[in-house]
Amino acid sequence: MMQPVIRRLSEAVINRIAAGEVIERPAAAVKELVENAIDAGARRITVVLRGGGTERIEIVDDGCGMTPDGLLLAVERHCTSKLADESLVRIATLGFRGEALPSIGAAARLSITSRVRGGDGAWRVRVEGGLLTPPEPASGPDGTRVVVEDLFFATPARRKFLKSARVEGSHAEAVVRRLALAAPGVGFTLRLDERVVFDLPSQDPLARAQAILGAADVDGFIPVEGVRGDLRLEGHVCGPAVTRPSASGQVILVNNRPVVDPVLRTAVRVAYRQLIEFGRHPVVALHLSVPPDQVDVNVHPAKTELRFADEAAVRALVIGSVQRALGAGAGIAGARPVLQGRPPARGGIAYPPPDRRPDPVRPPAPGAGFAETRLALGDEPSARVPDPASPAPAFESALGDDVPSEHPLGAPVAQVLDTYIIATAPDGDLVLVDQHAAHERLTHEALRAQYLGGHVNAQRLLLPAVIDMRRAHADLLLAQAPALARLGVEIESFGPGTVLVRALPALLGTTDPAPLLRDLADELETEGLATPEEAAVLDGRLDAVIARMACHGSIRAGRRLSREEMSALLRQMEVTPRAGTCSHGRPTWLKLTRHEIERMFGRR
């Protein structure tokens, strides 16, 4: 066999190889170019795509611009103006690697026209398949205009793996939306072919989040704030009834950089896990500030993956902050999907009364004050107004006049179908409550507080179970034995790769412990820093049993309530954490504003 000869690759081939890492699809090129525009100090950025970006990408900004010499360096590999030193520690810009423009020029037909602010004229440079045309005078306003045509014409193997123009365009749109959210002070316009997708002025962060993520009103997001050491989290999240089938509604920024980081995604999922349906994803817009020396952004050419110096602290901050934001009672922070005009995924949340959060109140005892009756088979449900002769609470009249603002769910007015409570809020809005779903959440929270307030009651097995598994999994479980014991799972070592189970949570009854322990070990290994308390396998099974108990112990649809019972239910909802949704993730109450009612009747 002939001895292989090592040779130096040509610059053109090197650039095409690099382009395969940096520019995976049109969306990646759009991302790099828009990041350059933001780093250039642009106040207005226009993105125009044709054919999903494969035919043409045009990015226009009013940033600082470039000189002819700067244009030549910009299309040369590993040339950048964004690193003050070579330590790669304090990176304050979105881009810094100096790979994007030469990579695009190696795979497409690239034209850059730029004019420095106050300059005499613009200059243009062209790169086609790696071949550079020197700068030449051109006409153009202050800023930079980048045009990319025939993407991947020089690398046809990559081009044939692209999806349809519609799919590629949707990926590019998602990238621009994330970057627009990262820079709310910058005006953004996005055009796909002949359609204007959005045209946004400079905005404050909340208005930009509403415009990008689709929340309808000012009350469409719950504010989130949290501090842990040098870490700071802020932003907004939607209530648990506002979910989507994918994680496309989640935008997470780290030091103003949009990222897709598994640590942060997992933390958001854990924070919402007990509030939303399985398979649904919350809508969040969060910004994490981390000291530059505690995060590494130079992990991947796309710069969307990170490494944190203290992942456990980041997880704890995100989970705790989001759970606190979602933990207020109904009417303070809860799902408010509207009945008509907008789909639930674009619904808002109930308004927060100014400067008020409920005092911590222990959830009511299961089923307190509510009889367990069912609608008789031959009964006809009807709408009824509570008996005016019955004593009403001191704060309300029969029609809910002058309801104090500390009761955001208002005063009960009537019961419809012996299932739904109609109430009027302090501002005159109409509130509808599903009595079974609402009381189910109240009972669920009371039971959960009872079982998880200290140690979960454990039931010893008649015969200890011996479970064989991978040695790494057994060691992982045994390392978490004290935490598992607090959850009612008592284990001990029974040799290499073998775990002896002596007790399980009493709530689970006589279940086979092997599948539970193996799933738990898999999840702890996959999640990395997850604790048994955060693991969905065990917590989900406990919560499912609690949910079933709450469902059976709650008032039923068809149960006629007195005025006092309806009022008590509303008041308990206002002080019970997470009362905006039931144990299955369905909303417990809806709210129609005066504006929405007038629109339905054609008054607006």
C-alpha positions as CSV (number, residue, x, y, z in Angstrom):
1,M,0.0,0.0,0.0
2,M,1.3,3.4,-0.9
3,Q,2.3,5.8,1.9
4,P,-0.4,8.6,2.1
5,V,0.9,12.1,1.5
6,I,0.0,14.9,3.9
7,R,-0.6,18.1,2.1
8,R,-1.8,21.6,2.9
9,L,-5.4,22.4,1.9
10,S,-6.0,25.4,-0.3
11,E,-7.6,28.5,1.3
12,A,-10.7,28.0,-0.8
13,V,-11.2,24.4,0.5
14,I,-10.5,25.5,4.1
15,N,-13.2,28.2,3.8
16,R,-15.7,25.8,2.4
17,I,-15.1,23.3,5.2
18,A,-15.5,26.1,7.7
19,A,-18.6,27.2,6.0
20,G,-20.1,23.8,6.6
21,E,-19.8,24.4,10.4
22,V,-20.8,28.0,10.6
23,I,-23.5,28.2,7.8
24,E,-25.6,25.1,8.1
25,R,-28.7,26.6,6.4
26,P,-30.0,30.0,5.4
27,A,-31.2,30.7,9.0
28,A,-27.5,30.4,10.2
29,A,-26.4,33.0,7.6
30,V,-29.2,35.3,8.6
31,K,-28.3,34.9,12.3
32,E,-24.6,35.8,11.7
33,L,-25.4,38.9,9.6
34,V,-28.1,40.3,11.9
35,E,-25.7,39.8,14.9
36,N,-23.1,41.8,13.0
37,A,-25.7,44.6,12.4
38,I,-26.5,44.7,16.1
39,D,-22.9,44.7,17.1
40,A,-22.4,47.6,14.7
41,G,-24.7,49.8,16.8
42,A,-27.6,49.7,14.3
43,R,-30.9,51.4,15.4
44,R,-32.9,49.9,12.5
45,I,-32.4,46.6,10.8
46,T,-34.3,45.3,7.7
47,V,-34.2,41.6,6.7
48,V,-35.5,40.6,3.3
49,L,-35.5,36.9,2.2
50,R,-36.4,35.3,-1.1
51,G,-36.9,31.6,-1.5
52,G,-36.5,31.0,2.2
53,G,-33.1,32.6,2.0
54,T,-31.6,30.2,-0.5
55,E,-32.2,32.5,-3.4
56,R,-31.5,35.8,-1.7
57,I,-30.8,37.3,1.7
58,E,-30.6,41.0,2.2
59,I,-29.7,42.7,5.5
60,V,-29.7,46.5,5.7
61,D,-28.6,48.4,8.8
62,D,-27.8,52.0,9.8
63,G,-24.8,51.0,12.0
64,C,-21.3,52.4,12.1
65,G,-20.3,51.1,8.6
66,M,-16.8,50.0,7.3
67,T,-14.0,51.6,5.4
68,P,-12.5,50.0,2.3
69,D,-9.7,48.5,4.3
70,G,-12.2,47.2,6.9
71,L,-14.2,45.6,4.1
72,L,-11.2,43.6,3.0
73,L,-10.4,42.4,6.5
74,A,-14.1,41.6,7.2
75,V,-14.1,38.9,4.5
76,E,-10.9,37.4,5.6
77,R,-11.0,34.5,8.1
78,H,-10.4,35.2,11.7
79,C,-10.4,39.0,11.4
80,T,-12.7,40.8,13.9
81,S,-13.1,44.1,15.6
82,K,-15.0,42.6,18.6
83,L,-12.3,41.3,20.8
84,A,-10.5,43.8,23.0
85,D,-7.9,41.1,24.0
86,E,-7.1,37.4,23.2
87,S,-8.3,36.0,26.5
88,L,-11.8,35.0,25.2
89,V,-13.2,35.8,28.6
90,R,-15.0,39.2,28.6
91,I,-16.9,38.9,25.3
92,A,-19.5,41.7,25.2
93,T,-20.6,41.3,21.6
94,L,-22.8,38.7,19.8
95,G,-20.1,37.8,17.3
96,F,-16.4,37.5,17.9
97,R,-15.0,34.5,15.9
98,G,-14.4,36.3,12.6
99,E,-15.8,33.3,10.5
100,A,-19.2,34.3,9.3
101,L,-18.5,36.6,6.3
102,P,-15.7,34.5,4.8
103,S,-17.8,31.3,5.3
104,I,-20.7,32.9,3.5
105,G,-18.5,34.2,0.8
106,A,-17.0,30.7,0.3
107,A,-20.4,29.1,-0.2
108,A,-22.4,31.9,-1.9
109,R,-22.3,35.1,-3.9
110,L,-21.7,37.8,-1.3
111,S,-21.9,41.5,-1.8
112,I,-21.2,44.1,1.0
113,T,-21.9,47.8,0.5
114,S,-20.9,50.0,3.5
115,R,-20.5,53.6,4.4
116,V,-19.1,55.0,7.6
117,R,-21.1,57.6,9.4
118,G,-20.2,61.0,7.9
119,G,-18.1,59.4,5.2
120,D,-17.8,60.9,1.7
121,G,-19.2,57.8,0.0
122,A,-19.9,54.0,0.2
123,W,-17.7,51.2,-0.9
124,R,-18.6,47.7,-2.1
125,V,-16.7,44.4,-2.0
126,R,-17.8,41.1,-3.6
127,V,-16.9,37.5,-2.8
128,E,-18.2,34.6,-5.0
129,G,-17.3,31.1,-4.1
130,G,-14.2,32.3,-2.3
131,L,-13.0,34.6,-5.1
132,L,-12.6,38.2,-3.9
133,T,-13.2,41.3,-6.0
134,P,-11.3,44.3,-4.5
135,P,-13.4,47.2,-3.0
136,E,-14.9,49.7,-5.5
137,P,-16.8,52.9,-5.0
138,A,-20.6,52.6,-4.7
139,S,-23.6,54.6,-3.6
140,G,-25.4,54.0,-0.4
141,P,-26.5,55.6,2.9
142,D,-24.7,55.4,6.2
143,G,-24.5,51.8,7.5
144,T,-24.1,48.5,5.7
145,R,-26.1,46.5,3.1
146,V,-25.2,42.8,2.8
147,V,-26.7,40.7,-0.1
148,V,-26.2,36.9,-0.2
149,E,-27.4,35.2,-3.4
150,D,-27.4,31.5,-4.5
151,L,-26.5,30.2,-1.1
152,F,-24.4,26.9,-1.3
153,F,-24.0,27.2,-5.1
154,A,-20.3,26.5,-4.4
155,T,-21.1,23.5,-2.1
156,P,-23.9,21.7,-4.0
157,A,-23.7,18.7,-1.6
158,R,-25.0,21.0,1.2
159,R,-27.6,22.6,-0.9
160,K,-29.4,19.4,-1.9
161,F,-30.1,18.7,1.8
162,L,-32.0,21.9,2.4
163,K,-35.8,21.7,3.0
164,S,-38.5,23.6,1.1
165,A,-38.4,27.4,0.9
166,R,-41.3,27.5,3.4
167,V,-39.4,25.4,6.0
168,E,-36.2,27.3,5.6
169,G,-38.0,30.6,5.7
170,S,-39.7,29.6,9.0
171,H,-36.3,28.7,10.5
172,A,-34.9,32.1,9.4
173,E,-38.0,33.9,10.8
174,A,-37.5,32.2,14.2
175,V,-33.8,33.4,14.3
176,V,-34.8,37.0,13.5
177,R,-37.5,36.9,16.2
178,R,-35.1,35.8,18.9
179,L,-32.6,38.4,17.9
180,A,-35.3,41.1,17.8
181,L,-36.2,40.1,21.4
182,A,-32.5,40.3,22.4
183,A,-32.3,43.9,21.1
184,P,-35.6,45.6,21.9
185,G,-34.1,49.0,21.4
186,V,-33.5,48.3,17.7
187,G,-36.3,48.6,15.1
188,F,-36.8,45.4,13.1
189,T,-38.4,44.7,9.8
190,L,-38.7,41.2,8.3
191,R,-40.0,40.4,4.8
192,L,-40.4,36.9,3.4
193,D,-40.7,37.2,-0.4
194,E,-43.5,39.8,-0.8
195,R,-45.0,39.5,2.7
196,V,-44.1,41.7,5.6
197,V,-43.9,39.4,8.6
198,F,-43.4,42.2,11.1
199,D,-42.3,45.8,11.3
200,L,-41.4,46.7,14.8
201,P,-40.2,50.1,16.2
202,S,-37.7,50.5,19.0
203,Q,-39.6,49.2,22.1
204,D,-39.2,48.4,25.8
205,P,-38.5,44.8,26.6
206,L,-42.1,43.9,27.6
207,A,-43.7,45.4,24.5
208,R,-41.1,43.6,22.3
209,A,-41.8,40.3,24.1
210,Q,-45.5,40.7,23.5
211,A,-45.0,41.5,19.8
212,I,-42.6,38.6,19.3
213,L,-44.2,35.9,21.3
214,G,-47.8,36.8,20.6
215,A,-49.3,37.7,24.0
216,A,-52.2,40.0,23.4
217,D,-52.4,42.4,26.3
218,V,-50.2,44.2,28.8
219,D,-51.3,41.5,31.3
220,G,-50.2,38.8,29.0
221,F,-47.0,38.1,30.9
222,I,-46.1,37.5,34.6
223,P,-42.9,39.4,35.6
224,V,-40.0,37.3,36.8
225,E,-37.1,38.5,38.9
226,G,-34.5,36.7,40.8
227,V,-30.9,37.1,42.2
228,R,-28.5,34.5,43.3
229,G,-25.0,35.7,44.1
230,D,-23.6,37.3,40.9
231,L,-26.4,35.8,38.8
232,R,-29.5,37.8,37.9
233,L,-32.7,36.6,36.1
234,E,-35.4,38.9,34.8
235,G,-38.1,38.7,32.1
236,H,-41.6,37.5,31.7
237,V,-43.5,34.2,31.5
238,C,-47.0,33.3,30.4
239,G,-49.4,31.6,32.8
240,P,-49.7,27.8,32.7
241,A,-52.8,27.7,30.4
242,V,-50.8,29.5,27.7
243,T,-48.8,26.7,26.2
244,R,-47.6,25.5,22.8
245,P,-46.9,22.1,21.2
246,S,-43.2,22.9,20.9
247,A,-40.6,25.0,22.6
248,S,-40.8,27.7,19.9
249,G,-42.3,30.1,22.4
250,Q,-39.3,30.0,24.6
251,V,-36.7,32.7,24.2
252,I,-33.8,32.7,26.7
253,L,-31.0,35.2,26.6
254,V,-27.7,35.0,28.4
255,N,-25.9,38.3,28.6
256,N,-28.2,39.5,25.7
257,R,-27.3,36.5,23.6
258,P,-30.1,34.2,22.4
259,V,-29.2,30.6,23.4
260,V,-30.6,27.1,23.1
261,D,-29.1,25.7,26.3
262,P,-30.2,22.3,27.8
263,V,-29.5,23.5,31.4
264,L,-31.9,26.5,31.0
265,R,-34.5,24.5,29.0
266,T,-34.6,21.8,31.7
267,A,-34.9,24.4,34.4
268,V,-37.9,26.0,32.7
269,R,-39.5,22.5,32.2
270,V,-39.1,21.7,35.9
271,A,-40.6,25.0,37.0
272,Y,-43.8,24.3,34.9
273,R,-44.0,20.6,35.2
274,Q,-46.8,20.4,37.8
275,L,-48.8,23.1,36.1
276,I,-49.2,22.2,32.4
277,E,-50.2,19.2,30.4
278,F,-47.6,16.6,29.5
279,G,-46.3,17.3,26.0
280,R,-47.1,21.0,26.1
281,H,-44.5,23.8,26.4
282,P,-44.7,27.1,28.2
283,V,-44.1,30.6,26.7
284,V,-41.3,32.5,28.3
285,A,-39.0,35.4,27.6
286,L,-36.1,35.3,30.1
287,H,-32.8,37.1,30.4
288,L,-30.0,35.7,32.5
289,S,-27.1,38.0,33.4
290,V,-23.9,36.1,34.3
291,P,-20.4,37.5,35.0
292,P,-18.4,37.0,31.7
293,D,-15.8,35.0,33.6
294,Q,-18.5,32.5,34.7
295,V,-19.7,31.5,31.3
296,D,-18.0,30.1,28.2
297,V,-19.7,31.1,24.9
298,N,-16.9,29.7,22.7
299,V,-18.3,26.2,22.7
300,H,-19.7,25.9,19.1
301,P,-19.3,28.0,16.0
302,A,-23.1,28.8,16.2
303,K,-22.5,30.4,19.6
304,T,-25.9,29.2,20.9
305,E,-24.5,26.6,23.4
306,L,-22.9,27.6,26.6
307,R,-21.0,26.2,29.6
308,F,-21.6,27.6,33.0
309,A,-19.1,27.6,35.8
310,D,-21.9,26.8,38.3
311,E,-24.7,25.0,36.5
312,A,-26.4,24.1,39.8
313,A,-26.7,27.7,40.8
314,V,-28.1,28.6,37.4
315,R,-30.7,25.8,37.5
316,A,-31.8,26.8,41.1
317,L,-32.1,30.5,40.1
318,V,-34.3,29.8,37.1
319,I,-36.5,27.1,38.8
320,G,-37.0,29.2,42.0
321,S,-37.7,32.5,40.2
322,V,-40.2,31.1,37.7
323,Q,-42.0,29.0,40.4
324,R,-42.3,32.1,42.6
325,A,-43.8,34.1,39.7
326,L,-46.3,31.3,39.0
327,G,-47.0,30.6,42.6
328,A,-49.5,33.4,43.3
329,G,-53.2,32.7,43.6
330,A,-55.8,32.9,40.9
331,G,-56.5,36.4,39.8
332,I,-53.1,37.5,41.0
333,A,-51.2,35.6,38.4
334,G,-53.0,32.9,36.4
335,A,-54.1,31.8,33.0
336,R,-56.8,33.9,31.4
337,P,-57.5,32.4,27.9
338,V,-60.2,34.4,26.2
339,L,-63.4,32.9,24.8
340,Q,-63.4,34.4,21.3
341,G,-61.2,36.4,19.0
342,R,-57.8,34.9,19.9
343,P,-56.6,31.3,20.3
344,P,-55.7,30.2,23.9
345,A,-52.0,30.2,23.0
346,R,-52.2,34.0,22.6
347,G,-54.2,34.6,25.7
348,G,-53.1,36.8,28.6
349,I,-53.2,36.5,32.3
350,A,-55.3,38.2,34.9
351,Y,-54.2,41.7,35.9
352,P,-52.2,42.0,39.0
353,P,-53.7,44.5,41.5
354,P,-51.1,47.2,42.2
355,D,-48.4,46.3,44.6
356,R,-50.3,43.3,46.0
357,R,-49.4,39.7,46.5
358,P,-51.4,37.5,48.9
359,D,-50.1,36.7,52.3
360,P,-49.0,33.1,52.7
361,V,-52.1,31.1,53.6
362,R,-52.2,27.4,54.2
363,P,-54.4,25.7,51.6
364,P,-57.9,24.7,52.9
365,A,-58.4,21.2,54.1
366,P,-59.6,18.7,51.4
367,G,-63.2,19.1,50.6
368,A,-63.9,21.5,53.5
369,G,-67.4,23.0,53.3
370,F,-68.4,21.1,50.1
371,A,-70.7,18.1,49.9
372,E,-69.9,15.3,47.5
373,T,-73.1,15.3,45.5
374,R,-73.7,14.5,41.9
375,L,-76.2,15.7,39.3
376,A,-79.2,13.3,39.3
377,L,-79.8,11.5,36.0
378,G,-83.1,13.2,35.2
379,D,-82.3,16.7,36.4
380,E,-82.2,19.7,34.0
381,P,-79.2,22.0,34.6
382,S,-80.1,25.6,34.6
383,A,-78.8,29.1,35.2
384,R,-79.8,30.4,38.6
385,V,-79.1,33.5,40.7
386,P,-78.4,32.9,44.4
387,D,-81.3,33.4,46.7
388,P,-81.3,37.1,47.6
389,A,-82.7,36.2,51.0
390,S,-79.5,34.3,51.9
391,P,-76.9,36.3,53.7
392,A,-74.2,37.7,51.5
393,P,-70.6,38.4,52.6
394,A,-70.2,41.9,53.9
395,F,-68.0,43.0,51.0
396,E,-70.5,42.3,48.2
397,S,-74.0,43.1,47.0
398,A,-76.2,40.8,44.9
399,L,-74.7,42.2,41.7
400,G,-71.2,42.7,42.9
401,D,-71.1,46.4,43.3
402,D,-68.1,48.0,45.0
403,V,-66.1,44.8,45.3
404,P,-62.8,45.6,47.0
405,S,-59.7,45.4,44.8
406,E,-58.1,42.8,47.1
407,H,-60.6,40.3,45.7
408,P,-59.6,40.1,42.0
409,L,-62.0,37.3,41.2
410,G,-64.9,39.5,42.4
411,A,-68.3,38.6,43.7
412,P,-70.4,35.7,42.6
413,V,-73.6,36.6,40.7
414,A,-75.0,33.3,39.4
415,Q,-74.3,29.7,38.7
416,V,-74.7,28.3,35.2
417,L,-75.4,24.6,34.5
418,D,-74.8,23.9,38.1
419,T,-71.1,23.8,37.1
420,Y,-69.8,27.3,36.3
421,I,-69.8,30.4,38.6
422,I,-70.3,33.8,37.1
423,A,-68.7,36.7,39.0
424,T,-68.0,40.3,38.5
425,A,-64.5,41.6,39.1
426,P,-63.7,44.9,40.8
427,D,-63.1,46.6,37.5
428,G,-66.5,45.3,36.1
429,D,-65.0,42.5,34.0
430,L,-66.8,39.2,33.8
431,V,-65.2,36.1,35.5
432,L,-66.2,32.5,34.8
433,V,-65.1,29.7,37.1
434,D,-65.2,26.0,36.6
435,Q,-66.1,24.9,40.2
436,H,-64.8,21.4,39.9
437,A,-61.5,22.3,38.2
438,A,-61.0,25.1,40.7
439,H,-61.7,23.0,43.8
440,E,-59.6,20.2,42.4
441,R,-56.6,22.5,42.5
442,L,-57.4,23.7,46.0
443,T,-57.6,20.1,47.2
444,H,-54.5,19.1,45.3
445,E,-52.4,21.9,46.9
446,A,-53.7,20.9,50.4
447,L,-52.8,17.2,49.8
448,R,-49.4,18.0,48.3
449,A,-48.6,20.3,51.3
450,Q,-49.6,17.5,53.6
451,Y,-47.6,14.8,51.9
452,L,-44.5,16.8,51.0
453,G,-44.4,19.3,53.9
454,G,-41.9,17.1,55.6
455,H,-41.2,13.5,54.9
456,V,-43.4,11.5,52.5
457,N,-45.1,8.7,54.4
458,A,-43.2,5.5,53.4
459,Q,-44.7,2.0,53.3
460,R,-42.2,-0.8,54.0
461,L,-42.3,-3.7,51.6
462,L,-43.3,-7.1,53.0
463,L,-40.2,-8.5,51.2
464,P,-37.4,-6.1,50.2
465,A,-37.0,-6.0,46.4
466,V,-33.6,-6.6,44.9
467,I,-33.0,-4.7,41.6
468,D,-30.1,-5.3,39.3
469,M,-29.0,-2.4,37.1
470,R,-26.0,-0.8,35.5
471,R,-23.4,-0.2,38.2
472,A,-23.2,3.6,37.3
473,H,-27.0,3.8,37.8
474,A,-26.9,2.0,41.1
475,D,-24.1,4.3,42.4
476,L,-26.1,7.3,41.2
477,L,-29.2,6.2,43.2
478,L,-27.2,5.3,46.3
479,A,-25.5,8.7,46.2
480,Q,-29.0,10.2,46.4
481,A,-30.2,7.8,49.1
482,P,-30.9,10.5,51.8
483,A,-32.9,12.7,49.4
484,L,-34.8,9.6,48.2
485,A,-35.6,8.7,51.8
486,R,-37.3,12.1,52.3
487,L,-39.5,11.1,49.4
488,G,-40.4,7.8,50.9
489,V,-38.0,5.6,48.9
490,E,-35.6,3.7,51.2
491,I,-32.8,1.9,49.4
492,E,-29.4,0.5,50.3
493,S,-26.5,-1.2,48.5
494,F,-26.8,-5.0,47.9
495,G,-23.5,-5.4,46.0
496,P,-22.1,-3.9,42.8
497,G,-24.8,-2.9,40.4
498,T,-27.6,-4.0,42.8
499,V,-30.0,-2.0,44.9
500,L,-32.2,-3.2,47.8
501,V,-35.5,-1.4,48.1
502,R,-37.0,-1.5,51.6
503,A,-39.8,1.0,51.3
504,L,-41.8,3.0,48.7
505,P,-44.1,6.1,49.1
506,A,-47.4,4.9,50.7
507,L,-49.3,6.9,48.0
508,L,-48.0,4.5,45.3
509,G,-49.5,1.5,47.0
510,T,-48.1,-2.0,46.1
511,T,-46.3,-1.2,42.9
512,D,-43.3,-2.9,41.3
513,P,-40.3,-0.8,42.4
514,A,-38.0,-2.0,39.5
515,P,-39.4,0.2,36.7
516,L,-39.6,3.2,39.0
517,L,-36.0,2.9,40.2
518,R,-34.6,2.3,36.7
519,D,-36.5,5.2,35.2
520,L,-35.4,7.4,38.1
521,A,-31.7,6.5,37.5
522,D,-32.1,7.2,33.8
523,E,-33.5,10.6,34.4
524,L,-31.0,11.5,37.0
525,E,-28.2,10.6,34.6
526,T,-29.8,12.4,31.7
527,E,-30.5,15.6,33.6
528,G,-27.0,15.7,35.1
529,L,-27.5,17.9,38.1
530,A,-31.2,17.0,38.7
531,T,-32.1,16.0,42.3
532,P,-34.7,13.3,43.2
533,E,-37.0,16.1,44.3
534,E,-36.9,17.5,40.7
535,A,-37.1,14.2,38.9
536,A,-40.3,13.9,36.9
537,V,-40.4,10.1,37.2
538,L,-41.0,10.0,41.0
539,D,-42.5,13.4,41.5
540,G,-44.8,12.8,38.5
541,R,-46.1,9.5,40.0
542,L,-46.7,11.0,43.4
543,D,-48.4,14.0,41.8
544,A,-50.6,11.8,39.6
545,V,-51.9,10.0,42.7
546,I,-52.4,13.3,44.5
547,A,-54.2,14.6,41.4
548,R,-56.6,11.6,41.4
549,M,-57.3,12.0,45.1
550,A,-57.9,15.7,44.6
551,C,-60.3,15.0,41.7
552,H,-62.3,12.5,43.7
553,G,-62.3,14.7,46.7
554,S,-63.5,17.9,45.0
555,I,-67.0,19.2,44.3
556,R,-68.5,17.9,41.1
557,A,-70.0,19.5,38.1
558,G,-73.8,19.5,38.8
559,R,-73.3,20.4,42.5
560,R,-75.5,23.4,43.4
561,L,-73.7,25.9,45.5
562,S,-75.0,28.5,47.9
563,R,-73.7,32.1,47.6
564,E,-71.5,31.5,50.6
565,E,-69.9,28.4,49.0
566,M,-69.3,30.2,45.7
567,S,-67.8,33.2,47.5
568,A,-65.6,30.9,49.7
569,L,-64.4,29.1,46.6
570,L,-63.3,32.4,44.9
571,R,-61.6,33.6,48.0
572,Q,-59.7,30.3,48.4
573,M,-58.6,30.4,44.8
574,E,-57.1,33.9,45.3
575,V,-54.8,32.7,48.1
576,T,-54.0,29.2,46.9
577,P,-50.8,28.9,44.9
578,R,-51.1,27.8,41.2
579,A,-54.9,28.0,41.3
580,G,-55.1,29.2,37.7
581,T,-55.1,25.7,36.4
582,C,-56.4,22.4,37.7
583,S,-54.3,19.3,38.4
584,H,-54.5,18.3,34.7
585,G,-53.4,21.7,33.3
586,R,-56.8,23.0,32.3
587,P,-57.8,26.6,33.2
588,T,-59.9,27.0,36.3
589,W,-61.3,30.4,35.4
590,L,-61.7,32.7,32.4
591,K,-62.1,36.4,32.2
592,L,-63.9,38.6,29.7
593,T,-63.0,42.3,29.7
594,R,-65.6,45.0,28.9
595,H,-63.7,45.6,25.6
596,E,-64.0,41.9,24.6
597,I,-67.7,41.7,25.4
598,E,-68.4,44.9,23.4
599,R,-66.4,43.6,20.5
600,M,-68.4,40.3,20.5
601,F,-71.7,42.4,20.4
602,G,-70.3,44.6,17.6
603,R,-70.1,47.7,19.7
604,R,-66.4,48.1,18.7
